[in-house]
């Protein structure tokens, strides 16, 4: 490979890298302004129809935490779980548009 071709390829790779970074910043400019608050931790949990709340780690699986027996079948489980968690409002959020995403 000639020196000229090597230089041309190096310049092309550098240009592609710069354009890629620029495009990423343009596509996701909101990420720089986002404030994220994790809700991972201990939540209250109960099965639908029950009155007593128990503790459950989130993210997690209630069967592996001893809250129910694992069900190994090809059918759909009929158990429905309810979760609740209280968290404090951060005063720094005042005046900001807020969205809550649960994934």
Secondary structure as GFF3:
##gff-version 3
##sequence-region A 1 103
A	DSSP	alpha_helix	3	27	.	.	.	ID=ss1
A	DSSP	three_ten_helix	29	32	.	.	.	ID=ss2
A	DSSP	beta_strand	41	47	.	.	.	ID=ss3
A	DSSP	beta_strand	54	58	.	.	.	ID=ss4
A	DSSP	beta_strand	81	84	.	.	.	ID=ss5
A	DSSP	three_ten_helix	91	93	.	.	.	ID=ss6
###
